[in-house]
Amino acid sequence: ARQDTVPQVKIAFVAMTTNLVLTFLLGIGLHFGYVGVAAATSTAGWVNALLLMTLLYRRGHFVPDPRTKRVVPRILAAALGMGLVLWAMEKACLPLFVGPFLARSLALLLVIVAGAAAYAVLALLFGAARWREIKERLALMGGSS
């Protein structure tokens, strides 16, 4: 907070208000139900993070290095690709989502695995991640237990 919590409280208020307004608009007003509530919460989280990052940047506490500037657009591209795969998988699995519990569960698992695989492949293809870095991090995780 750097001895000044007022800006963070104001940003939290903006994020909370965003969440409240979008929840009523999307969840209730436009009848998206729980999907609208989830979208509102996600949007409010992004608003909070981006405003805090902007504040840190303006105060000189956050300066993206060259690697960050190179990787972030690639991460966003991989995330967009994953979103498209998830959308297509949801459409393809739609008949299974209205079936029995086991069929719905397996369809959900299939969509989740497809989304994770799509992100991993796209992140590697776009250069957002490198196999060497992934192996190093996995080795660190294995050694910390």
Secondary structure, 3 states (H helix, E strand, C coil): CCCCCHHHHHHHHHHHHHHHHHHHHHHHHCCCHHHHHHHHHHHHHHHHHHHHHHHHHHCCCCCCCHHHHHHHHHHHHHHHHHHHHHHHHHHHCHHHHCCCHHHHHHHHHHHHHHHHHHHHHHHHHHCCCCHHHHHHHHHHHHHCC
